[in-house]
Amino acid sequence: MAKALVLTSISGARLGVRYTLSGRTNSVGSEDGCHMVLSDRSILPRHAELRQALESWFVAPLGSANVSVNGAPVHGQARLRPGDSLIVGTLGFRVDIEEIGDRERAVGQTASRVGVPRLGDYLLRQGLITRTQLDHALRRQEDMTSQGRRVQLGDVLVQLGYIRQSALDAALREQHNDLADRWLD
């Protein structure tokens, strides 16, 4: 089974918010195109990367970014383990690693034949939308289809105001890259 990195906010205005990341490389920063967008003045536009290598996860600050794990500053990269405390800028997160089971793979629709998650999966794992928002958007998409209007899920999510176009574009790029990676495997 695949593993996902789950970061739960333990400080700041978004206390308790969970960010679920499952890509091989995930960007963290204040820039809209990042996988994990953090709105805080201590966060650089592209602050850090969270990388998965086999069954392990690592954090690597970008440039002069302030990142620490369990109170120790990270200068190159550091391994993340369940229960670790990760500080990005001035924001704190508790680290967990969870297996992605069949339920998560079945969000919205089933995964493609080559094992690439659907768009809803990417957006949920990145903490960009909630399951309730996804369910609402899927119902809206079905209603529009029954009226003879074919519309993509991402477009519905943008129309409903659940995500920005830039976040949708980033998720679609990641999905495309995963498809290309799996196609070559």
N, C-alpha and C positions, 0 to 999 in steps of 0.2 A: 504494500500500500504506500501511497505517496504521503509525504509529511508536509505540514504547513507550519510556518512560524506565526505565533499569535502573540501580539504585544498588547497588553492591557494598560491603559493610562492610569498612573497612580498619582499624578499631579496635574496642575493646570486646570483650565476651564473645561476640558473634556474628560474629567475624571470618570473612570470606569469604561470608557469607550474602548472597544476591541478592534484591533487591526489584524486581519488575517492575510498573510502573504504566502504565496506558493510558487512564485516564479523562481528561476535559477538566480537571477539578479534583480533586485528591487531597489529603486531609488527612493530616498527620503529627503524631503526639503519643503520649502515654501512655494516652489514653482508648481503651477497647475499641472504640468506634464509628469510630475513625480508619481510613483505608485502609492506612496504614503505622503499625503500633503498635510503639513503641519503649519497652522497659522499662528506664529509666535515670532516676535521680533528677534529672538535669540537664534532663530533657525535661518540658515543660508538658503538661497534658492535651490541648490543641490548640495545638501549637507552631508549625507552618508549613503553608503550602499549596504544592503543586507543580501548576503550571498549564500546559496545553498551548494554544498559540495558533498555528494553522496548522502549520508544521513545526518550531516552536521550543518549548522548555520553559523555564519560569521558576520561581524559588522566591521566596516572600514570607513573611517571618516574621509571626506573629500576636502582637499586643501587644508585650510587652518581651522576646520570645524571642531567644535567642542563635543566629544563623545567619550563616555566612560562606561565601564562594566563593573558592577559591584564596587564602585568608588575609585577604581583604577583608570586613569586616562588611557585612551586607546590612540596609539600613534600610527601603527601599521594596520593590523586587523586583529580582532579578538573573537574567540569562539563564544557562542551563546548557548547556554544550557538552561533547561527548565528551572524556574525559580530565581534566575539571575535578575539583577536590577540593571536596566539599561537607561542611561541618561543621554538624551540628544538635545544639545543646547542647554536649556534649563528644564526641559520636560522629562519626567520619569515614567518608565514603563516596566511592568513585570513580564518576564519572558516565559512563554510556554511553547511546547512543540506538540502538535496534535496530528493524528493520522486523519487523512481525508478518506472517508468511507464512501460507500455507495450512495448514501443520502445526499452528501455534498455534490457528488458527481451528477446527480439527477436533478439539479436545480433547473427549473424551467423545462428543459428538454434533456434527452439523454446526450451523453458525450458523443463526439463523432467517432467514426470507425477506427481512426488512428489514435484515439485516446486524448484528444485535445479538448479541454473543458469548454463549455459553452460560455458565451459572453457574460451571462448572469453569474456564473461561477467566479470569473475573474473579478467582477465588480464587488461581489460579496466578500471574497477572500481579502480584497484590498481595503475593505471597510468603507467603500465609497457609497454603498447603498445598504439598506436593511432588507431582511427577508420580506417584511411587510411591503416595502416599496417595490421589490421585485414582483411579488404576487400581484400587486395592484397594476403594475405596468403590463404584466402578462395578460391579465384580464382585459385591460384596455386594448392591447394588441389583438386579442381574440375578437373583441367587439368590432374593431375596425375591419378585421379580415371578413367577418360575417356580413359587413356592409359593403364588401367588394373593394375595400381599400387595403392594398398590401403595403405594410410598413414594417420596418426593422425594429427589433426590441430597443436597440440603442437610441434610435430616433424618438421612440415613445418616452424613454427615460429622460432624454433632454427636454422634450416638449412638456413633460410633467414637472420639470425643474429639479429632478432628483440628482442629476449630475450635469457637469459642464461639458461642452463639446470637446474641450481639450482632454478631459479625463477619459471620455469615451474613445477618443483617438489613441490615447496611450494604451488603453486596454485592448483595443483592436490590434495595435502594433505588437503587443505582447502575445496575443493569441496567434497572430500570423507567424511570429518568430517560433513559438512552440510547435506550430504545425510544420514549419520548415525543419526544425530540429528532429521531430519525430519521423518525418518523411525520410530523412537521410539516415536514420538509425537502422 
